[in-house]
Amino acid sequence: MKLFSSILFLLLFLANTASAEFTPVFDLDVYKSRYLMSYPACPDIDYNYCPVEPVFCQLNLDEYVEQMFEAHNFNPDIRTIRSYERDAIMVITSADSIGKRPYDVVRTDCGAHGLFHFQPPEGILQWAPWDVEDIIENAGDCAYFNQEWVEAVDHLLHLYPYGIGYQLLEWRERVSGAVSSARASLSI
């Protein structure tokens, strides 16, 4: 009995010591708040004008791509999608592609996000309809570890119907110069 008590005491001591010394690197609460933010399904839109009250919601991938082709209806800065843009978007979102998704906020490059995996510090935050200057400025070397930055990006990605258009505007800003250069070199 004395041996059993000694072993039990030793095991309890080691368990308490181990848990105090070795804190887990993976924090489930951070994981839940950063990656598992849940949003309701987006409502159907049967009109082509800007809604007074945008909502935070989530579409499935097919619905998202379909709405991307309608984004020009909700933002006067967006022109309709051209055929090469449609083809590129279809390839990027195809199931056998690399697997980028419209609502991603991932650790890659310290916070790659959105359908086209934009990079911090701004990414699509430059299009935010609310003031994000301080968030961008205070994002630090790795914005992914700044919860305020992650939440701001996540909210903007889910802002319906505008977030879809903001991603398209950001993508065009990055891609249009390359496309213009390629077209110019073809016409020489």
Secondary structure, 3 states (H helix, E strand, C coil): CHHHHHHHHHHHHHHHHHHHHCCCCCCHHHHHHHHCCCCCECCCCCCCCCCCCCEECECCHHHHHHHHCCHHHCCCCCCCCCHHHHHHHHHHHCCCCCCCCCCCECCHHHCCECCCCECCCCHHHHHCCCCCHHHHHCCCCCHHHCHHHHHHHHHHHCEECHHHHHHHHHHHHHHHHHHHHHHHHHCC
